[in-house]
Amino acid sequence: MVPVPLRLRSPDGRGRAIVEFVVIGGGLAGAATATHLARAGREVILLERDRTPAHKVCGEFLGQLACGELERFGVDLAALGAVPIARTRLFAGRAKAEAPLPFRAAGLSRVTLDPHLRTLAAGAGVDLRTGVRATGVTPGAVEVEGGASIAADHVIVATGKHEVRGVLRRTVAKAKDSKIGIKEHLRLTGDQFDALGPAVELHFIPGGYAGLMPVGAGAANLSIAMETGVWREHGLTPASYLDWLRSVSPSLALRLDGATRLFERPLMVSGVPYGFRLWGAKPDLPGIWRVGDQAMVTPSLTGEGMSLALGTAKCLADCLLNGASTSDYRAELKRRFGRQIAVARAFDVVLQREALHPPIVGGLAHWPALLSAGAKWSRGG
């Protein structure tokens, strides 16, 4: 598809040409939203702060919704190297439960998927600008690093877990809801990679949980969500936390024995506002829209972050193309995703009680059908 040059309207009072949509953030939610709009013939500028592909703090689990949305975009997941995921396992101490996933799923590194989606966006006519960092948002304009600004009818905030001045999300009310997110890739030993197999594992640890899943030949994604207080209490650092994980989790001690770190240091993000939902927050100013993690932050244990990024992108594009108001969009988000967010949130609240982890996992070991059902209930569809 040959990109269509943007037909910008006359300059505003400050001499800036006005574009219809500016999307901040070229991750899944931002690139998908921009592509939906451009394919409908709308003018879109997409700002991405990284010049080259970069890893993101993410579990990299593609559920059924994500796989479907990507294929509708024309993405060939197998050609990109996605690893099929067919099973789920839970570990708490020495208790273990396992069941088949009741839906299609895959694992794929964001450093592969994100730039591919940005290429699709550019091919659809999006004006893709990499290496551009947005520093602030006001109604009708985006300020960028260096002092310049871009005038727009609509500003779409798709910056994931990161905040932008002028459109900060509310602070979560409970300390347990504000967590540290950690992600790195590890090369497991051959025996442990084979034992992991086509599965996503959830290992409960003090103050949170660690997910482990294959994302390539011999490589696994280790992603963690844990309470900030636990990290500080144990004096953990990027260099020491893997040893701590081995000491508190027998299942992770086994999986990580002999593992090689593939990153120089783990990626980390703090203050993640788990439980944030746009329809329950103070409305933004007119002309400002949120998508992906900026619209809702689901508990990481569900593995639905990538699905919701793509699902909210479709929801927002539908609303914008139909001329909906911001209140209409908030209501539509709640209609499409409210139930699964509520269920996931309920699971997360229960699982914050660490004493319940071994009996719950032990019970699921006897009734694995409940584990499969829980995986299905915690997502849409």
N, C-alpha and C positions, 0 to 999 in steps of 0.2 A: 504494500500500500504506500503510495507517494504522499508524504506529509503536505498538508494544505497550509500555506502561509496565513498567519493570523491577520485579520482585518481589524486593526485597532481603531477605536473611535477617536474623535477629536481630543486634544489635550484638555486636562482639567485646569483649574485655576493656578496650579503650580507647574504647568507645562508638561504634565505626565500624560501619556496616552493611556486610555482606560481599557482594560481587558475585562471580559465578563467574569471569568473565574480564575483565581489564583489558589493553587493547592500547595500547602506547606508540608513537605515530607514525601519522599519518594519510595516509601516502603510499600507493603501490600495494600493497605487501605488507601493511601494517597495515589499510587499508580493506578489502582483499579478504578477509583472514582474518576480520575482524570480521563482514563480510557473510555469509560461509559459515556462521559459527557462529550468527548471529542468524536466518538463514533456516531453520536446523535447530531453532529454538526456544530457543536458549541466551541467557543474559543477558550482555551485553557492554557495557563502557564503553570508548570510543575517545578517547584523548587526543591532540590535535594542537596543537603549540606555536604555529603561525601562526593569527592570527585571519582573515586574508584570503589568497586564493590567492597562492602564492609560487613563484618558479622554484627548481629544484633542480639541482645539478651532475649532469648526466645527458646521454647522447647522444640520448635521445628517439626511439630506434629500436624499433619494435614488430615483432618477428619473428612467425613462424607461431604459436608457442605463445601469445604475448601476444595476438595478434589473436583466436585461438580462445577463450581464457579470457574476454576482454572481451565478446565476443559472447554467450557463455553467460550472462554477467551481464545481458545486455540492452542493452549499450552499442552505439549506432549510430555507428561510427567516422567514416563519411562525413559524418554530420550534425554531428559535432564539428569537422570540418575537417581530418581526417587526410589526409595526402598519400601516395598510393600510391608505393612504392619498388620498382623492378623490376630495378635493375642495381647492381653493385658495381665500384669502381675502386680500384686501388692505384697509388701514386706513390712512387718512390724516386729522388731526383735528377731526371734527365730520362727515366728509365725509367717506362713506364706499362703497366698490364695492366687489362683490362676483361672482364666476363662477366655474363651474366644471373643473377639470384638464382634458385635452384631451389626457392623457397618464397615464400609471400605475405608482404609486409612493408609497413609504413607509417611515416610520421613524424608525430608529434603532440606539441605542447608540453605539458609537465607542468603548466604553469599553467592549462591547460584540462582535462586529464584527471584530475588529482588531486582537485580539488573536485567533479567530476562523480561520481567513485567514492565520495567521502564523502557526497554527497547520496543515492546509492543505499544506502549503509550505514545512514544515518538512516532512510530509508524502510523498511528491513528490520527496524527496531526497535532498532538500536544507539543507545545513549546517547552522542551525539557531543558532545564538549566541546572547543571550539577556544580558542586563547589560553591553554592550560594546558601548562606545561613541566614534564616529569618531571625531578627532580634526583637521584634515587637509587632503587635497587631492592633490596629484601630479600625473602626467601621469604615470600609471603603479603601483601606490601604494596608500594605505590608512593608514594614521597615526591614531593610537587609543590612548585613555587615558592611561597613564602609560608608554608611550614611545615606545611601540611596533609598528610594521607596518605589513601590509599584502600586498604582491605583487600580482598584477592581470593584465591580458590582458586588461580588461575593468572595469571601475569604474562607477557605476550607482548611481546618487545622487537622493534620494527620501526622502528628509528631510522636505517636506512640506513647510511651511512658514518660517522655520528656515534656517539660513545660515551656511555654513561650510567654514572654512579658505581654500583659494586656489580656490574656485569656487563660489565666491560671485556674485549674480545677480547685474545688474546695478541699481543705485538709480533712482526712478521715477522722471520725470521732473516737475510734478505739485504737489504742496503741498496737494491739494484735493485728489490726488490719493494715498497718503501715509496715511493709516488709522490704527486705533486701532481696533483689533478684540477682542471681549469679548464673553464668553460662560459660562452658568451655567444651572443646572437643578433645576426646581422649582416644588413643589407639589401644584397645584392649588386647590381651594376649589371645592367641588363636583359640584356645580352649574356652576362654570366657566369652569371646565374641560368638562362638558357636552356641554356647549355653544361653546367651541372651537371645539369639535367633530373631525371628520376625516379630518382636514383642516390644511393647512400651512398659517399662517398669516404674513403679512408684514406691520409694523407700521412705518410710516415716522416720524422722529424726527429731530431736528436741527442738521445738519452736517452728517446725515446718516439715518440708518433704523435699526429696530429691528425685528427679525423673531421669531415667536413662533409656536411650533408644538408639538403634543404629541409624546412621545417616549416610553411610558409604562403606566401601570395602575396608573392613577392619576398624572403622571409625564410629564412635558413639557420641551422642550429645548428652552431656551431663548438665541439667538445669535445676536450679534450687530456688525455692522461695522460703524464707525463714524470717522470724521476728528479729528486728534490729537489736532488741535487748539481749537476745541469746547470743548473737554475734559478739556484742560488746562484753557480755558476762564472761565468755570464755576467751576473750582476748584474741579472737581469730583474725587472721590476715590472709590476703590472697595466696601467700606462700604456704601457710600452715593449715588451711581449712580442710584440705584433702586428708591429712593425717587425722584430724578430728573426726571427719566423717567415718573413717575406718574404725575409729575407737568406739563410736556410739552405734554403729550399724553393722552387725555381722554379715548381712547380705551384701552391703557395699564393700566391706573389707574383702570379701571373696571376689566380687566383680572387678574391683580396682587393683587387686594384687598383680603387680607387674605392668600396670598400665603406663603408657607414655603420654605426657601432655603435648598436645599439638598447637596450643597457643603459648605465646611468651608469658602471658598472664591472663587470668580469667576476666571476662567482661562482667561489670557490676553496675547496678543501678539501685539507688536507695529511695525510700519514701514512696514506694509504689502504692497508689491509693486503691487497694482492693476494695470492692464494694461500690465504687463510683458508678452511678447510672445517670445519664443525662436527663432523663425524665424526672429525676428526683432532686436535681440541682437547680441553683439559681439560673434563670435564663441568661444567655449571652446577649450582647447588643445586636441590633438588626444587621443582617448581612454577614454574620459570622456563624459558621457551621462546624461541627465536630464529627469525626469519623474514626473507626477503629477503637484503640484504647482511649482515645480522647472522648469517645461517646460512652463507653462502658468498660470496666475492667473486671473480667471474670476471674475467679480463683484459678490459679495455674494448674491445680490438680486435674481439672477437666480436660486439659489439652485443647481447648476451644479457641485460644487466642487468634490463631491464623484464620480459622473459619469465621469468627466474628469480624475480623478485619475485612475480609472479602464480602461477608454478608451485609455489614453496615454500609460498605461502599455501594453495593447494589441498591440498598434501601435509600441512601441519600441521593444517589443519581436519579432514582425513580421520582423522589419527591421534588427535586430541583427541576427536572424536565417537565413535571406536571404543574409547576408553579405553586407548590405547597409553601405554607408559612413555616417558620421555625417551630411553632407549637404543633403544627401538623406533623412535622418530622419527628419530634419527640414522642408524640402519641403513636406514630407508626413504628418507631423503634421498640417501644414497649409492647405493642401488639405482636411484632414478629419475634422478639427475643426475650420478653419479660419473664415468661414461664421458665425457660431454661436457665436464665440468670438467677432466678429465685431458688430453683432446685439446687444449682451448683453452690449458691451461697449457703443454703441449709446444710449441704454436705460438709462444706468448709467449716461452718460454725461447730458442728458436731465433732469434726476431726481435730479441732483445736484442743480438745480434751485428750491429752496424751494417754491417760490411763485407759481410754477406750480402744486404743489402736490394736493391741494384741487380741482382745476378745472379738472385735469386729472382723479382723483379718482371719482369725481362727474360725469364726462362724461362716465367713464367705468361702473358706476352704472346703467346708462341708456342703455348702449350697452355692456352687459356682454360677448357677443360673442367675442368682441375685446380683453377682458382680457384673455380668453381662447386661442385665436390666438397668443397673445403676449407671453404667457407661452410656446407655441409650437415653435414660431420663435426663441426664445432665447436659443434653444438647438439643438443638432444635430438630424438627422433622418428625 
